[in-house]
Amino acid sequence: MAVPVEAVALLGEHVALMGLTPERLRALPAFAPGSATAVQLDETLRLGIVRPFH
């Protein structure tokens, strides 16, 4: 599935999905490499770092 980068946070060595209900997660489209947007070399991706929540 294609998870939006806005829903991703780092949790130590793990990647956490934030703010996605099970229903919304199931509704995400399948990942298709040809449909992905390329990240430009000068683009910055910002990911959150979260504390353990379990």
C-alpha positions in Angstrom: 0.0 0.0 0.0 1.1 3.6 -0.6 1.4 5.3 2.8 1.5 9.1 2.7 4.8 10.4 4.1 2.8 12.8 6.3 1.6 9.7 8.3 5.1 8.4 9.0 7.2 8.9 12.1 10.3 7.3 13.4 10.1 5.3 16.7 13.6 4.2 17.5 14.5 1.7 14.8 10.9 1.3 13.8 8.6 3.3 11.5 5.3 4.2 13.1 2.1 5.1 11.2 0.4 8.1 12.8 -3.2 9.1 12.6 -4.3 6.2 10.3 -7.4 4.4 11.5 -7.6 0.7 10.4 -10.4 1.8 7.9 -8.2 4.5 6.4 -5.2 2.1 6.2 -7.3 -0.5 4.3 -8.5 2.2 2.0 -5.0 3.3 0.9 -4.2 2.4 -2.7 -1.8 -0.4 -3.6 1.7 0.8 -4.3 2.5 1.0 -7.9 6.2 2.0 -8.7 5.2 3.8 -11.9 2.8 6.1 -10.1 5.1 7.3 -7.3 6.3 10.8 -7.3 10.1 11.0 -7.4 11.8 12.9 -4.6 14.0 15.7 -6.0 17.7 15.8 -5.0 17.2 19.3 -3.4 13.9 18.3 -1.6 13.8 17.8 2.2 11.7 15.1 3.8 10.7 15.8 7.4 9.7 12.9 9.5 8.6 13.1 13.1 10.3 11.2 16.0 7.8 9.9 18.5 8.0 8.3 21.9 6.9 4.8 22.4 3.1 4.8 22.7 2.4 1.2 23.7 
